[in-house]
């Protein structure tokens, strides 16, 4: 893979960065040598990215050539929009506060060179901003207001704007960035494609434990995929990969969703995709979708301020209340009487205009059917926690206090009605990796929810298929990558 630094005039380029090629912007746009190079990675360092300037066309044509430019056109547009800058910076308010809270000035300027800052204490903030606005060199302006520090503006800078005493550091930051890429590329020998696996090393209840991740890696390598764990700090590296597998708990207002969006925009294979995350993480949407398509569920109400008084009459008591984005039994409450119902509905409607109320169906276990590529792969029984009505019992702070047992069986052993109902529900979402939770009362099955990014832990979901479960999922990735590469858009 060749690394191209595209500049306005190489003769006036003052930095020497080993093992990269400095190319004039007009040469990149007009010389067929560059349009024919399928392995190039472009870093656009032109002075201006304004619409229809040379710098703008460098990123536009680089994308068309498959050179995955930094910055790409989306980033260029984001940097122009004050609304986008403010909105995206809200996601890193905590990092802004941590980095700048000791400063007493009214303004602060941060220079970012390939995700690094000259002062080490601002490195974390520099990485966060680089992940949000992926351009090689940036300058961020902050203002100190009553509510605290906030990002006022961020813009790309040309090499001529780098202070003289920062230039050696800028070269070092670029070298480290490129060395990290090359190190990964050299490690890859036989694998045909690269799979990024997004994880959070500090997550308490991740979708896959460490042993399961090791088994995924073994399966990936067996089918010809290079498997690399990445974290939220690797957002800027997504374009290096062919596919993204999310193994961190997802949420819409979260970096996992931005990873999925970016991967999809890059034309990568991504599981789970942003549409699946949107559909599965909101129980109001799921309730409407399942009802419209005749998938059996417990009797359900979408509750708002105007119909809250009908819950007890429609569903009876006890009943179950769910906040739309609840997960792992958090945000799911059983209410026993009208006083408790009134209190909890009031509390939940403060957070969301709509919530879910559902008929209470007591069972000793929930079915979980794991489905990928529209096919059932595993079936588990998740038993209720001791003396509790849910699989998980949580403390008031949300910490898991107790968890029920589990029993995994083969797909062929599961009741046909369980499998049929689960597949029908999952197919309404898409063709990704889903976990469908169901309750069975007598011979009838009721879908409780469809989860994107379901748990696959060593010794639980893989108890029957063992290594074949991981190979099956990695094989689906490989099939989709190859299909994508063969498509006209690939």
matplotlib code that plots the C-alpha trace (Angstrom):
import matplotlib.pyplot as plt

x = [0.0, 1.4, 0.8, 0.3, 0.5, -1.3, -0.2, -0.5, 3.2, 5.7, 8.6, 7.4, 6.5, 8.7, 8.3, 10.3, 8.3, 10.1, 8.4, 5.6, 5.2, 4.5, 2.4, 1.2, -2.6, -2.9, -0.7, -2.9, -6.0, -4.7, -1.9, -3.5, -0.7, -2.6, -6.0, -4.8, -3.2, -5.7, -3.6, -3.0, -4.1, -4.5, -3.9, -5.2, -3.1, -4.1, -4.5, -8.2, -11.1, -13.6, -16.2, -14.8, -11.3, -8.3, -8.4, -12.1, -11.6, -8.7, -10.9, -13.8, -11.8, -9.8, -13.1, -14.1, -10.8, -11.1, -8.2, -10.2, -9.0, -8.4, -10.4, -13.2, -16.0, -18.3, -15.7, -15.1, -18.8, -19.0, -16.1, -18.0, -21.1, -21.2, -24.3, -22.6, -19.4, -21.5, -23.6, -20.7, -18.7, -21.5, -20.3, -16.9, -18.0, -16.5, -13.1, -13.2, -13.9, -11.2, -8.5, -9.3, -10.9, -7.7, -7.3, -8.4, -8.3, -11.4, -10.2, -7.9, -6.5, -5.5, -3.5, -3.9, -1.4, -2.6, -4.5, -1.7, -1.0, 2.4, 1.4, 0.8, -1.9, -4.1, -3.5, -6.8, -8.8, -6.8, -7.6, -11.3, -11.5, -9.5, -12.0, -14.9, -13.2, -10.8, -8.4, -4.6, -4.0, -6.6, -6.9, -9.7, -10.9, -12.5, -14.3, -14.8, -18.4, -20.5, -21.5, -17.8, -15.5, -17.0, -15.8, -16.4, -14.8, -12.5, -10.9, -8.2, -4.9, -2.2, 1.5, 2.3, 0.2, 2.2, 4.5, 8.2, 8.7, 5.8, 7.1, 9.4, 6.6, 4.2, 6.6, 7.0, 3.1, 2.8, 5.5, 3.9, 0.5, 1.9, 4.1, 1.0, -0.7, 2.4, 2.9, -0.6, -0.2, 3.1, 1.5, -1.0, 0.2, -2.3, -5.6, -7.4, -9.5, -9.4, -12.1, -12.3, -14.0, -15.2, -14.9, -14.8, -12.2, -13.8, -17.4, -18.9, -21.3, -19.9, -21.7, -18.8, -16.3, -12.6, -12.6, -15.4, -13.4, -10.4, -12.6, -13.9, -10.3, -9.4, -12.5, -11.7, -8.2, -9.4, -11.6, -9.0, -9.8, -7.3, -9.0, -8.2, -9.8, -10.4, -11.8, -13.7, -10.3, -9.8, -12.6, -10.2, -8.8, -12.1, -11.3, -8.4, -10.7, -13.1, -15.7, -16.7, -18.1, -19.5, -19.0, -19.8, -23.2, -24.9, -27.0, -28.2, -26.8, -23.4, -20.1, -21.1, -23.9, -21.4, -19.0, -21.8, -22.9, -19.3, -18.6, -21.8, -20.9, -17.5, -19.1, -17.9, -19.7, -20.9, -22.7, -24.8, -25.7, -27.0, -30.5, -30.7, -29.4, -32.0, -34.8, -33.7, -32.7, -36.1, -39.0, -41.6, -40.6, -40.4, -43.9, -45.4, -43.4, -44.3, -47.9, -48.3, -46.9, -48.9, -46.0, -47.5, -46.4, -47.8, -50.6, -48.8, -49.6, -47.5, -48.0, -48.0, -49.4, -52.9, -53.5, -51.6, -54.8, -55.9, -52.9, -54.4, -57.8, -56.2, -53.4, -54.4, -52.0, -49.3, -47.9, -44.5, -43.2, -40.3, -38.3, -37.7, -33.9, -33.8, -31.3, -30.2, -33.4, -32.4, -35.2, -37.8, -40.1, -42.9, -45.5, -47.9, -50.5, -52.0, -49.9, -46.7, -47.9, -48.6, -45.2, -43.2, -45.1, -44.5, -40.8, -40.3, -42.3, -39.9, -37.2, -39.2, -42.4, -43.4, -42.9, -44.1, -46.5, -46.9, -49.0, -47.1, -46.5, -44.8, -42.5, -39.6, -37.4, -37.1, -36.2, -33.4, -32.9, -29.7, -30.2, -27.7, -28.2, -31.9, -31.0, -31.2, -27.8, -28.4, -31.2, -30.9, -33.1, -32.3, -33.8, -35.0, -32.7, -33.5, -36.7, -37.0, -39.2, -36.3, -33.2, -31.1, -31.5, -29.9, -29.1, -30.5, -27.3, -27.8, -25.1, -26.0, -26.5, -27.7, -28.3, -30.3, -28.9, -28.9, -29.4, -28.4, -30.0, -29.7, -31.9, -33.5, -34.5, -36.3, -40.1, -40.9, -43.2, -40.3, -38.0, -40.7, -41.8, -38.2, -37.2, -40.2, -39.5, -35.8, -36.5, -38.5, -35.3, -32.8, -30.2, -27.7, -27.0, -29.9, -31.1, -34.9, -36.3, -39.6, -41.9, -43.8, -47.2, -48.7, -48.2, -48.1, -45.0, -44.8, -41.9, -40.6, -37.9, -35.4, -31.9, -29.1, -25.6, -26.7, -24.5, -22.2, -20.2, -17.9, -19.7, -23.1, -24.4, -21.7, -22.3, -23.7, -22.0, -18.7, -16.2, -18.6, -20.8, -17.9, -16.8, -20.4, -20.5, -17.1, -18.0, -21.0, -18.6, -16.3, -19.2, -20.5, -17.1, -16.5, -19.9, -19.3, -15.9, -17.5, -20.3, -20.0, -19.9, -17.3]
y = [0.0, 3.4, 6.4, 9.7, 13.1, 15.4, 19.1, 22.2, 22.5, 19.8, 22.3, 24.4, 21.4, 21.9, 18.6, 15.5, 12.3, 9.1, 6.3, 8.5, 10.2, 13.9, 14.5, 17.8, 18.1, 18.8, 15.8, 13.5, 14.8, 14.4, 11.8, 8.3, 6.7, 7.7, 6.8, 3.3, 2.7, 0.6, 0.4, 4.1, 5.8, 9.5, 12.2, 15.5, 18.4, 21.1, 24.6, 24.8, 22.3, 24.9, 23.6, 22.9, 23.9, 21.6, 20.4, 19.6, 17.6, 15.6, 14.2, 13.7, 11.8, 9.9, 8.4, 7.5, 5.7, 3.7, 5.6, 6.4, 10.0, 11.8, 14.0, 12.6, 14.8, 14.1, 15.4, 18.5, 19.3, 18.6, 21.0, 23.8, 23.4, 25.1, 23.1, 19.8, 20.9, 21.8, 18.6, 16.2, 18.0, 17.3, 13.7, 14.6, 17.2, 15.1, 14.9, 18.7, 19.4, 17.0, 18.5, 22.2, 22.6, 23.9, 26.7, 30.2, 31.9, 32.8, 31.0, 28.1, 26.8, 23.2, 22.0, 18.4, 16.6, 13.1, 12.8, 14.1, 17.3, 18.8, 18.8, 15.2, 16.3, 17.2, 14.0, 12.3, 15.3, 15.5, 11.8, 12.4, 15.3, 13.5, 10.6, 13.1, 15.2, 13.1, 15.4, 15.1, 18.5, 20.5, 23.5, 23.6, 26.8, 26.6, 29.2, 29.3, 30.1, 29.9, 26.3, 25.5, 25.0, 24.3, 23.8, 27.0, 26.0, 23.4, 23.7, 22.0, 23.8, 23.8, 23.0, 26.7, 27.3, 24.9, 26.9, 26.4, 24.8, 22.3, 21.0, 18.3, 17.1, 17.1, 14.9, 12.5, 12.3, 11.5, 8.9, 7.2, 7.2, 5.7, 3.2, 1.9, 1.3, -0.3, -2.5, -3.9, -4.3, -6.2, -8.6, -9.6, -12.4, -15.0, -13.3, -11.9, -9.3, -7.3, -7.5, -4.9, -6.0, -3.1, -3.9, -2.0, -3.5, -1.9, -3.0, -5.0, -7.1, -7.2, -9.2, -11.6, -12.5, -12.8, -16.5, -16.1, -13.3, -15.6, -18.3, -15.6, -14.8, -18.4, -18.9, -15.7, -16.7, -20.2, -18.6, -16.0, -12.9, -10.8, -10.2, -7.1, -5.8, -2.0, 0.5, 3.8, 5.6, 3.8, 5.6, 7.2, 3.8, 2.3, 2.9, 0.5, -2.5, -4.4, -5.2, -4.2, -6.6, -4.8, -6.7, -3.8, -3.0, -0.7, 2.4, 5.0, 8.0, 6.3, 5.8, 2.3, 3.8, 6.2, 3.4, 1.5, 4.5, 5.3, 1.7, 1.5, 4.9, 3.5, 0.5, -1.9, -5.0, -4.2, -6.3, -5.0, -2.3, 1.1, 0.4, -2.8, -0.8, 1.8, -0.7, -3.0, -0.5, 1.2, -0.9, 1.5, 0.9, -2.9, -3.0, -1.2, -3.4, -6.7, -5.8, -4.6, -7.9, -10.1, -11.4, -12.6, -10.5, -10.0, -7.5, -4.2, -0.5, 2.4, 4.8, 8.6, 11.3, 11.1, 7.4, 6.6, 6.2, 3.2, 1.0, -0.9, -1.4, -2.6, -4.8, -5.6, -5.6, -6.5, -5.3, -4.4, -1.0, -0.5, 2.5, 2.5, 1.8, -0.6, -3.5, -6.4, -6.1, -2.5, 0.0, -2.8, -2.5, -4.7, -2.7, -4.4, -1.8, 1.5, 3.7, 2.1, 2.3, 6.0, 6.7, 4.7, 6.0, 9.5, 8.9, 7.2, 9.8, 12.5, 10.7, 9.8, 11.0, 7.4, 4.2, 0.6, -1.1, -4.8, -7.6, -9.6, -13.2, -15.2, -18.0, -19.9, -19.1, -17.1, -18.6, -17.0, -17.9, -16.6, -15.8, -14.7, -14.3, -15.2, -18.6, -19.9, -20.8, -21.5, -21.8, -21.1, -21.2, -18.3, -19.1, -16.4, -15.2, -16.8, -15.4, -12.9, -12.4, -11.5, -13.3, -10.5, -9.0, -5.6, -3.3, 0.2, 1.5, -1.0, -3.4, -7.1, -8.7, -12.1, -14.0, -17.1, -20.2, -21.2, -24.3, -24.5, -27.0, -27.6, -25.9, -29.2, -29.9, -26.6, -26.4, -25.6, -22.8, -21.1, -21.2, -20.1, -17.2, -16.1, -16.2, -14.3, -11.5, -11.3, -11.1, -8.0, -6.3, -7.5, -10.1, -9.3, -11.1, -11.0, -12.6, -13.1, -13.4, -15.3, -16.6, -19.8, -20.2, -23.6, -24.1, -20.4, -18.3, -14.5, -12.4, -10.1, -8.3, -8.6, -7.7, -6.6, -7.6, -10.5, -12.3, -15.0, -16.2, -19.2, -22.1, -20.6, -19.9, -22.0, -25.0, -27.1, -25.9, -25.0, -23.7, -24.2, -21.3, -18.9, -20.3, -19.9, -16.2, -15.5, -17.4, -15.0, -12.1, -13.6, -14.3, -10.7, -9.1, -11.1, -10.2, -6.6, -6.6, -8.1, -5.6, -2.6, -0.3, -2.3]
z = [0.0, -1.0, 1.2, -0.7, 0.8, -1.6, -1.3, -3.5, -4.3, -3.2, -3.8, -0.9, 1.4, 4.5, 6.2, 5.5, 6.5, 5.5, 3.4, 2.1, -1.3, -1.6, -4.7, -6.3, -6.2, -9.9, -10.7, -8.5, -10.3, -13.9, -14.0, -14.8, -12.8, -9.6, -10.8, -11.7, -8.3, -6.4, -3.2, -2.5, 0.7, 0.3, 2.9, 1.6, 2.9, 0.4, 1.8, 1.0, 0.9, -0.3, -2.8, -6.2, -5.3, -6.1, -2.5, -2.7, -5.9, -4.4, -1.7, -4.1, -6.7, -4.1, -2.8, -6.4, -6.9, -3.6, -2.0, 1.2, 1.6, 4.9, 5.1, 3.1, 1.6, 4.6, 7.0, 4.8, 5.0, 8.7, 9.4, 7.5, 9.6, 13.0, 13.9, 13.2, 15.1, 18.1, 17.9, 17.6, 20.3, 22.8, 22.8, 24.2, 26.8, 29.6, 27.8, 27.1, 30.8, 32.0, 29.7, 30.2, 33.6, 35.2, 32.6, 33.7, 30.3, 28.3, 25.1, 24.3, 21.0, 20.4, 17.4, 16.4, 14.2, 13.1, 16.4, 18.6, 20.5, 21.4, 25.1, 26.3, 28.8, 25.8, 23.9, 24.9, 23.8, 20.6, 19.8, 20.5, 18.2, 15.5, 15.7, 15.2, 12.5, 10.6, 8.9, 9.2, 10.8, 12.7, 14.9, 17.5, 19.3, 22.7, 24.8, 28.5, 29.4, 32.5, 31.7, 31.2, 28.2, 24.8, 21.3, 19.4, 16.0, 14.4, 11.0, 9.0, 8.8, 6.1, 6.9, 6.6, 9.7, 11.9, 14.3, 13.6, 17.1, 16.3, 13.0, 14.4, 16.5, 13.5, 11.6, 14.6, 14.9, 11.2, 11.4, 14.4, 12.7, 9.5, 11.4, 13.2, 9.8, 8.3, 11.3, 11.0, 7.2, 7.6, 10.1, 7.5, 5.3, 4.3, 5.3, 2.4, 4.2, 7.4, 10.2, 12.9, 16.1, 18.3, 22.0, 25.3, 27.6, 30.7, 29.9, 32.8, 30.7, 27.2, 24.4, 24.2, 26.9, 26.4, 25.6, 23.1, 21.4, 21.2, 19.5, 17.1, 16.2, 15.6, 13.4, 11.5, 10.7, 9.6, 6.9, 5.8, 7.8, 9.7, 13.1, 15.1, 18.3, 18.2, 20.7, 20.4, 20.1, 16.7, 14.9, 12.5, 11.4, 10.3, 6.6, 6.9, 7.3, 5.1, 7.8, 11.3, 13.9, 17.0, 20.2, 22.5, 23.9, 21.3, 21.7, 19.3, 21.3, 21.5, 19.7, 18.7, 16.5, 14.9, 14.2, 12.5, 10.5, 9.4, 8.4, 6.4, 4.7, 3.8, 2.1, 4.7, 5.8, 9.3, 11.9, 13.3, 10.8, 11.9, 10.8, 12.9, 15.9, 15.4, 15.2, 18.0, 20.6, 20.7, 22.1, 20.9, 17.3, 18.0, 19.5, 16.5, 14.0, 15.6, 16.0, 12.3, 11.0, 13.3, 15.4, 18.7, 21.8, 25.2, 25.2, 24.7, 25.0, 23.7, 26.6, 26.5, 28.7, 27.2, 27.7, 30.8, 32.8, 30.7, 31.5, 34.5, 32.7, 29.4, 30.8, 34.4, 37.3, 37.8, 34.5, 33.1, 32.1, 29.8, 28.9, 25.1, 25.2, 28.1, 28.0, 30.2, 32.2, 33.2, 32.7, 32.9, 35.9, 37.2, 39.0, 41.4, 42.2, 41.0, 43.3, 42.0, 38.5, 38.7, 40.3, 37.7, 34.7, 35.8, 36.3, 32.9, 30.9, 32.1, 30.1, 27.0, 25.4, 24.8, 26.9, 26.7, 29.1, 28.7, 30.1, 32.7, 31.7, 34.5, 33.2, 34.7, 31.7, 28.5, 25.2, 23.3, 19.6, 18.0, 14.3, 11.7, 7.9, 8.5, 9.9, 13.5, 14.9, 18.6, 21.2, 24.9, 27.9, 30.2, 33.7, 36.1, 38.8, 42.2, 43.7, 40.9, 37.8, 35.5, 34.2, 35.8, 39.3, 39.6, 42.5, 42.5, 40.8, 37.9, 38.9, 38.3, 41.6, 40.5, 37.3, 36.5, 35.0, 31.3, 29.2, 25.6, 23.2, 19.5, 17.0, 16.1, 19.8, 20.2, 19.6, 16.0, 17.1, 19.0, 16.0, 13.5, 15.6, 16.3, 12.6, 11.6, 14.1, 13.3, 9.5, 10.1, 11.3, 8.6, 7.9, 10.7, 14.0, 16.4, 19.6, 19.8, 23.3, 23.7, 26.4, 26.0, 27.7, 27.0, 23.3, 22.3, 21.9, 22.5, 21.3, 24.1, 22.1, 19.3, 20.3, 18.0, 19.0, 21.2, 23.8, 22.5, 25.5, 25.8, 27.4, 27.0, 23.5, 22.0, 24.2, 21.3, 18.2, 19.9, 17.4, 14.5, 15.8, 15.5, 12.1, 10.8, 11.7, 10.4, 7.2, 6.8, 7.1, 4.5, 2.1, 2.4, 2.0, -1.2, -2.5, -1.8, -3.5, -6.6, -6.8, -9.2, -6.1, -4.3]

ax = plt.figure().add_subplot(projection="3d")
ax.plot(x, y, z, "-o")
ax.set_aspect("equal")
plt.show()
